Amino acid sequence: MSFGSLALISAVAVLGPLLALPARWHLPVLVGELSAGVLLGRTGFGVLHPQDVSFEFLANIGFALVMFVAGTHVPVRDPRLAGALRTGGLRVVGVAALAVPVALAIAHVFGTGHPALYSVLLASSSAALVLPIVDSLGLDGAPVIQLLPQVAIADAACIVALPLVIDVRHAARAALGAAAVIACTAVLYVVLRYLDRSGIRRRVRRLSQTRKFALEMRVNLVILFALAALATATHVSILLAGFGFGLAVAAVGEPRRLARQLFALTEGFLGPLFFVWLGASLDIRELGHHTSFIVLGIFLGVGAVVVHAAMRLTGQPLSITGLAAAQLGVPVAAATVGSQLHLLAPGESAALILGALVTIVVAVAAGAAAVRAGLTSRSDVAVTADPSPD
């Protein structure tokens, strides 16, 4: 990894804002960043090397920050979320129930013997994709509020369930790791709430602003990286660490000053770097050597869209079901772990990624449809901001 590589990554990441610039397209910024990575990575010209240790480490930092910021954007303090939590949770259960027979059928047709893995994939949602799309398009309204806990619960549950179904030998370790991360997040919430109610947090904030110390930014990064270290050590996705800590901060109230600092750090550099790395790590050409798995990938993607679309029967708009079906982190993790441990057939990992790409295309179209349906309100995006002066 060199400064030249960083300059190239930063330059191609500009493709995200450029593609999102035409308002009539309603494209989220991450589409351009992923496309740039695919073009210059393993699938395309091979200029970017995702296996580079420094590149991968910076991408993991970006992923942790993306999930942290996504967690802070969940309107935890919005009174509408209390009712939405129950609705979203029930929809997660409904999707999971429908995913099982569909996964059994797909595994039987293709003879892969992985129905449990496919069930988790079909039921999963990607907070790393959905929340940035919701934020960048300014989506709002009751259906969107109900979508947020649905995606959060599904993503967290599937991240925890993935090692249980793909690497059964280490299932207990993964479960304990997830429990440890969740417990630490709960403790952090209690501590942050005490510091906020006692006035200590406000005094530190004022001192930091007066002396230009950026103390809250520094402390939050320390906590985030410590949680990510715990997740890594216990073989749990850093998604759980970043998103959980973000929810804790949102529940207490995120200061506007801290929100602006995190936005600059994440959206300006490390977030785009993560999505470029993710695109570069995809090897779509591998499917050309195993053509039967192209059909498998399409079935997995369409299956995920169908089981989520069934929630239309519960009153969820079809465009929102398309957003809920978006998946990324779970299939990428499944493909990576499955390939490393030789648990998947040749070409099967690429099929998992193809299925995810199908859902991403559907999610982008669904986001545009949601905007056209009027589910947007730019003035209501930052509902979690602390009302106190920064």
C-alpha positions in Angstrom: 0.0 0.0 0.0 1.4 3.4 -1.1 0.4 7.0 -1.2 -0.1 6.5 -4.9 -2.6 3.7 -4.2 -4.4 5.9 -1.7 -4.5 8.7 -4.3 -6.0 6.3 -6.8 -8.6 5.0 -4.4 -9.6 8.5 -3.3 -9.9 9.5 -7.0 -12.0 6.6 -8.1 -14.2 7.0 -5.0 -15.3 10.4 -6.5 -17.3 8.2 -8.9 -19.8 7.7 -6.1 -20.8 11.4 -5.8 -20.7 11.8 -9.6 -23.2 9.0 -10.2 -25.4 10.3 -7.4 -25.3 13.9 -8.7 -28.2 13.6 -11.2 -31.2 13.9 -8.8 -33.5 12.0 -11.2 -31.4 8.9 -10.9 -31.8 8.6 -7.2 -28.6 6.6 -6.9 -26.9 6.2 -3.4 -23.2 7.2 -3.3 -22.0 3.7 -2.5 -23.0 2.4 -5.9 -20.3 4.4 -7.7 -17.7 3.4 -5.0 -18.5 -0.3 -5.4 -18.5 0.0 -9.2 -15.0 1.6 -9.1 -13.7 -1.2 -6.9 -15.1 -3.9 -9.2 -13.6 -2.1 -12.3 -10.1 -1.9 -10.8 -10.1 -5.0 -8.6 -10.1 -8.8 -9.1 -13.0 -8.7 -11.6 -11.6 -5.9 -13.7 -8.1 -4.6 -14.4 -6.4 -5.9 -11.2 -4.9 -2.5 -10.4 -6.2 -2.6 -6.8 -5.1 -5.5 -4.6 -7.7 -6.2 -1.9 -5.4 -8.8 -0.3 -2.9 -6.1 0.6 -2.7 -6.1 4.4 -2.7 -2.4 4.7 -5.5 -1.9 2.3 -7.6 -4.5 4.0 -6.9 -3.0 7.5 -7.9 0.5 6.4 -11.0 -1.0 4.8 -11.9 -2.7 8.2 -11.5 0.6 9.9 -13.8 2.1 7.3 -16.3 -0.7 7.9 -16.3 -0.1 11.6 -16.9 3.6 11.1 -19.6 3.1 8.5 -21.5 0.8 10.9 -20.9 3.2 13.8 -22.3 6.1 11.9 -25.1 4.0 10.6 -26.0 3.1 14.2 -26.0 6.7 15.3 -28.4 7.5 12.4 -31.0 5.1 13.8 -33.7 7.3 15.4 -33.5 5.5 18.8 -35.0 8.5 20.6 -37.8 9.0 18.1 -41.1 8.0 19.9 -42.2 6.4 16.6 -39.5 3.8 16.9 -41.1 2.0 19.9 -44.0 0.8 17.8 -41.8 0.2 14.8 -39.5 -2.1 16.8 -42.3 -4.6 17.4 -43.4 -4.4 13.7 -39.8 -4.7 12.4 -39.1 -7.7 14.7 -42.2 -9.6 13.6 -41.2 -9.0 10.0 -37.8 -10.4 10.6 -39.4 -13.5 12.1 -41.7 -13.8 9.1 -38.9 -13.5 6.6 -36.8 -16.1 8.5 -39.7 -18.5 8.5 -40.2 -18.1 4.7 -36.5 -18.3 4.0 -36.2 -21.9 5.4 -38.4 -23.8 2.8 -37.0 -21.6 0.0 -33.4 -22.4 1.1 -34.2 -26.1 1.4 -35.6 -26.1 -2.2 -32.5 -24.3 -3.6 -30.0 -26.6 -1.8 -31.9 -29.7 -3.0 -32.1 -28.5 -6.6 -28.3 -27.7 -6.8 -27.2 -30.5 -4.5 -24.9 -28.3 -2.4 -26.0 -29.5 1.0 -26.1 -26.0 2.5 -29.7 -25.3 3.4 -28.9 -23.8 6.8 -26.4 -21.4 5.2 -28.8 -20.4 2.4 -31.5 -19.8 5.0 -29.3 -17.2 6.8 -28.4 -15.6 3.5 -32.0 -15.3 2.3 -33.1 -13.8 5.7 -30.3 -11.3 6.0 -30.3 -7.6 5.5 -27.4 -5.3 5.2 -27.4 -2.2 7.5 -24.1 -1.2 5.8 -26.0 -0.8 2.6 -29.6 0.1 3.6 -28.8 2.8 6.1 -26.5 4.8 3.8 -29.1 4.5 1.1 -31.9 5.8 3.4 -29.6 8.6 4.6 -28.3 9.7 1.2 -31.8 9.7 -0.4 -33.4 11.4 2.7 -36.0 8.6 3.1 -38.5 9.1 5.9 -42.0 8.2 7.0 -43.6 5.4 9.0 -42.6 2.6 6.6 -38.9 3.8 6.7 -39.0 4.0 10.5 -40.3 0.5 10.6 -37.6 -0.6 8.2 -34.7 0.5 10.4 -35.1 -1.9 13.3 -36.0 -4.7 10.9 -32.7 -4.3 9.0 -30.8 -3.8 12.3 -32.2 -6.9 13.9 -31.9 -9.1 10.8 -28.3 -8.0 10.1 -27.2 -8.6 13.7 -29.0 -11.9 14.0 -27.6 -13.2 10.8 -24.1 -12.1 11.6 -24.3 -14.0 14.8 -25.9 -17.0 13.1 -23.5 -17.2 10.2 -20.6 -18.9 12.0 -23.1 -21.3 13.7 -24.2 -22.7 10.3 -21.0 -22.4 8.3 -18.3 -23.4 10.8 -20.1 -25.6 13.3 -16.8 -26.6 15.1 -16.3 -23.0 16.4 -20.0 -22.1 16.9 -19.7 -21.9 20.7 -16.8 -19.5 20.4 -18.6 -17.2 18.0 -21.7 -17.2 20.3 -19.7 -16.3 23.3 -17.9 -13.6 21.3 -21.2 -12.0 20.2 -22.5 -12.1 23.8 -19.3 -10.4 25.0 -19.6 -7.6 22.4 -23.3 -7.1 23.2 -22.6 -7.0 26.9 -19.8 -4.5 26.6 -22.1 -2.3 24.4 -24.8 -2.4 27.1 -22.3 -1.4 29.8 -21.1 1.5 27.6 -24.7 2.7 27.2 -25.1 2.8 31.0 -21.8 4.6 31.5 -22.6 7.2 28.7 -26.1 7.8 30.1 -24.6 8.4 33.6 -22.0 10.8 32.2 -24.7 12.6 30.3 -27.2 12.9 33.2 -24.5 14.0 35.7 -23.4 16.8 33.4 -19.8 15.5 33.1 -20.2 14.9 29.4 -21.5 18.4 28.7 -18.5 19.9 30.7 -16.0 17.8 28.7 -17.7 18.9 25.5 -17.5 22.5 26.3 -13.8 22.2 27.4 -13.1 20.3 24.2 -14.8 23.0 22.1 -13.1 25.9 23.9 -9.6 24.4 23.8 -10.1 22.7 20.4 -9.1 19.3 21.8 -11.7 17.1 19.9 -11.9 15.0 23.1 -15.2 13.3 22.2 -14.0 12.3 18.8 -10.8 10.8 20.4 -12.7 9.0 23.1 -15.3 7.6 20.8 -12.6 6.3 18.4 -10.8 4.6 21.4 -14.0 2.9 22.4 -14.9 1.9 18.8 -11.5 0.4 18.1 -11.5 -1.4 21.5 -14.9 -3.0 20.7 -13.6 -3.9 17.2 -10.5 -5.5 18.7 -12.8 -7.6 21.0 -14.9 -8.6 18.1 -11.9 -9.6 16.0 -10.3 -11.6 18.9 -13.5 -13.5 19.4 -14.1 -14.1 15.7 -17.2 -11.9 15.5 -17.9 -9.4 12.7 -16.9 -5.8 13.5 -20.3 -5.0 12.2 -21.7 -5.9 15.6 -19.2 -3.8 17.4 -19.6 -0.7 15.3 -23.4 -0.8 14.9 -24.0 -1.6 18.6 -21.8 1.3 19.8 -23.5 3.6 17.3 -26.9 2.6 18.8 -25.6 3.3 22.3 -24.5 6.8 21.3 -27.7 7.5 19.5 -29.7 6.4 22.6 -27.9 8.9 24.8 -27.8 11.6 22.1 -25.1 12.4 19.6 -23.7 16.0 19.8 -23.9 17.8 16.5 -20.2 18.7 16.6 -19.3 15.0 17.0 -21.7 14.1 14.2 -20.0 16.5 11.8 -16.5 15.2 12.7 -17.5 11.6 12.2 -19.2 12.5 8.9 -16.1 14.1 7.6 -13.8 11.2 8.6 -16.1 8.5 7.4 -17.8 9.9 4.3 -14.7 11.8 3.2 -12.2 9.0 3.2 -12.5 5.7 5.2 -16.1 4.9 4.2 -15.4 5.3 0.4 -12.2 3.3 0.9 -14.1 0.4 2.4 -16.7 0.3 -0.4 -13.9 0.5 -3.1 -12.0 -2.3 -1.3 -15.2 -4.4 -1.1 -15.8 -4.0 -4.8 -12.2 -4.8 -5.6 -12.4 -8.0 -3.5 -15.3 -9.4 -5.6 -14.2 -11.9 -8.3 -17.3 -12.1 -10.5 -15.3 -13.7 -13.4 -15.0 -16.9 -11.3 -18.5 -17.7 -12.3 -17.4 -18.1 -15.9 -15.6 -21.3 -14.9 -18.6 -22.7 -13.1 -21.7 -21.7 -15.1 -24.2 -23.8 -13.1 -23.5 -21.6 -10.1 -24.6 -18.5 -12.1 -28.1 -19.9 -11.8 -27.5 -20.6 -8.1 -26.5 -17.0 -7.5 -29.6 -15.7 -9.4 -31.8 -18.1 -7.4 -30.3 -16.9 -4.1 -30.7 -13.2 -5.0 -34.2 -13.6 -6.3 -35.1 -15.8 -3.4 -34.0 -13.1 -0.9 -36.1 -10.5 -2.8 -39.2 -12.8 -2.9 -39.2 -13.7 0.8 -38.8 -10.1 1.8 -41.4 -9.0 -0.7 -43.9 -11.3 1.0 -44.0 -8.8 3.8 -46.1 -6.7 1.5 -48.9 -8.8 3.0 -48.2 -7.1 6.3 -48.7 -3.7 4.8 -45.0 -2.9 4.0 -44.7 -1.0 0.7 -43.1 -3.0 -2.0 -40.2 -0.5 -2.5 -39.3 -0.9 1.2 -39.3 -4.7 1.0 -36.8 -4.3 -1.8 -34.6 -2.2 0.4 -34.9 -4.7 3.3 -33.7 -7.5 0.9 -30.3 -5.8 0.3 -27.5 -8.0 1.6 -23.7 -7.6 1.5 -21.8 -8.3 4.7 -23.3 -11.7 5.4 -22.7 -13.2 1.9 -19.2 -11.7 1.7 -18.3 -13.1 5.1 -19.8 -16.5 4.1 -17.9 -16.6 0.9 -14.6 -15.6 2.6 -14.9 -18.0 5.5 -16.3 -20.8 3.3 -13.4 -20.5 0.9 -10.7 -20.3 3.6 -12.0 -23.4 5.4 -12.8 -25.2 2.1 -16.4 -25.6 3.0 -17.8 -24.5 -0.3 -17.7 -26.1 -3.7 -15.5 -24.3 -6.4 -17.6 -21.4 -7.7 -20.1 -21.5 -4.9 -18.5 -18.5 -3.1 -18.9 -16.5 -6.3 -22.5 -17.6 -6.5 -23.1 -16.1 -3.0 -21.6 -12.8 -4.1 -23.7 -12.8 -7.3 -26.8 -13.3 -5.2 -25.8 -10.3 -3.1 -25.3 -8.2 -6.2 -28.8 -9.1 -7.4 -30.3 -7.8 -4.2 -28.1 -4.6 -4.4 -29.5 -3.8 -7.9 -33.0 -4.4 -6.5 -32.3 -2.2 -3.5 -31.0 0.7 -5.6 -34.2 0.5 -7.8 -36.3 0.2 -4.7 -34.7 3.3 -3.1 -35.5 5.3 -6.3 -39.1 4.0 -6.2 -39.4 5.0 -2.5 -38.4 8.6 -3.4 -40.9 8.7 -6.2 -43.6 7.4 -3.8 -42.9 10.4 -1.6 -41.2 8.6 1.3 -38.7 11.3 1.8 -38.2 14.3 4.0 -34.8 15.9 4.0 -35.5 18.1 7.0 -36.1 15.1 9.2 -32.9 13.1 8.6 -30.9 14.2 11.6 -33.5 13.2 14.2 -31.0 11.8 16.6 -29.0 14.9 17.1 -28.5 16.3 20.6 -30.8 19.3 21.0 -28.2 21.0 23.2 -25.7 23.5 21.8 -22.5 22.1 20.6 
